[in-house]
Amino acid sequence: MQENIVLTEAVFYTLLSLNTPLHGYGIMQKAQQLSKGRVKLAAGTLYGAITTMLEKKWIKALPGEAGEAPRAGSRKKEYLITELGKQVLAQEIARLRELLENAELILGGETL
């Protein structure tokens, strides 16, 4: 696994959402729900991120019903995080925790 990977919010929430199989629209809804409405993934952003994560093997596309591809004309392909994707997500969570701990240490509990 690569060192010093910093994830965008789109990639972070997509990986987080894909602990259960979801299609693109489901990922958009889950990211918005998890972020309490703050993160709204546009289709272009999401599908660009999905393409990149598929190439990096952080997620995988699942076969359709009974191992078949989605029906003709359907774009509802489902995705799932891979073990490598889980490692990348865990690394990012550790990085974010470190940022928060350092901020709390410096600010002593103060908010700006």
ABEGO torsion letter per residue (X at the ends): XBBGBBBBAAAAAAAAAAABBBBAAAAAAAAAAAAGGABBBBAAAAAAAAAAAAAAGABBBBBBBGGBBBBBGBABBBBBBBAAAAAAAAAAAAAAAAAAAAAAAAAGGBBX
